[in-house]
Amino acid sequence: MPANRSPFRQGLAVAAVLPLLALAACGYGSQAKDDAETVVPAGEKTDGLDTVRIGYFGNLTHATPLVAHRMGFLQRELGGTEAAYQVFNAGPSEIEALNSGSVDIGWIGPSPAINGYTRSLGKNLRIIGGSASGGVKLVVDPEKITSLKDVKGKRIATPQLGNTQDVAFLHWISEQGWKVDAESGKGDVSVVRSDNKVTPGAFAAGSVDGAWVPEPTASKLVAEGGKVLLDESSLWPDEKFVITNIVVSQKFLAEHPKAVEAVLRASVKTNAWIGAHPAEAKEAANAQLEEDSGKALPAEILDPAWESITVTDDPLAATLESQAAHAVDAGLLESPELDGIYDLRPLNAVLKKAGKPAVDDAGLGAG
């Protein structure tokens, strides 16, 4: 991906460019903190519901719900029904909340969505929309690694065994003709599973020679003297691959279609607002991150992370299917049955009303 790519480029259908980032370091204030929209439940209740329980992560791969929460888009669309938020640190806990009924709709990454769907034999969730693409990089110590072939024999961190970035790195290793045991991480490259909070320190100490990680960890490593050797977007057609989706419990989808439509409408409107007001959106997302976690991102981390991800309504279904295939090839997942994982009919109805093109489920749609 070109280093000077504009964060506001057009490329995805109904997309607006935006960044990724995760729970992070200390204090960077945001003017948007004073500009937040105070929206209270008002008017008729949607589908007669008192609340809709919405889950997301405290990072900007989940920028759409962060901005929608901060600026009141979700509450406005839900009218007299309260938008009640839960912030999660990891996919499995959000899937558990969805399964237990303590969350109705949530933003989540592709791997936990696939795992949640397949482990329930296709009974617990549907993917109903896209949210973000991109924002994953291979960052290395430039004194130890100067080219892609130099990665062989080095220690490279990924966030977790079997997570989305781990699978992507194992697939890339295989494409180089190198061999690695997926479970142990041992082989022609040493794959070191390291929490994103720990990886920058390990990199600074020389315990790892690089990392295949999402933002803002990648930008933190660059701040420690690392160099971006590869942007994962460059490996995908049109530089697009799913990093965050919108999911809903199948029970809630069946019983409360108007509430689902309201959330999707808010998501589409939020993404459009992000595209039209990118600077304000960045501030709003960082301000909501600060409110949720007690910490905002400093500008030197926030700004490059912001530029590396694209927010989109399109779930990029074909790339999710490819990611699942990569996990199977790595031996980390049995061949999943993904038929029915998507139901994009509500989203496409919203997009049609907004005068925007429909999105595709890659043949994996319900019904």
Buried (B, 14 or more C-beta within 10 A) or exposed (E): BEEEBEBBBEEBBBBBBBBBBBBBBEEBEBEBBEEBEEBEBEEEBBBEBEBBBBBBBBBBBBBBBBBBBBBBBBBBBBBBBBBBBBBBEBBBBBBBBBBEEEBBBBBBBBBBBBBBBBEBEBEBBBBBBBBBBBBBBBBBBEEBBEEEEBBBEBBBBBBBBBBBBBBBBBBBBBEEEBEBEBEEBEBBBBBBBBEBBBBBEBBBEEBBBBBBBBBBBBBBBBBBEBBBBBBBBEBBEEBBBBBBBBBBBBBBBEEBBBBBBBBBBBBBBBBBBBBEBBEBBBBBBBBBBBBBBEBBBBEBBBBBBBBBBBBBBBBBBBBBBBBBBBBBBBEBBEEBEBEBBBBBBBBBBBBEEEEBEBBBBBEBBBE
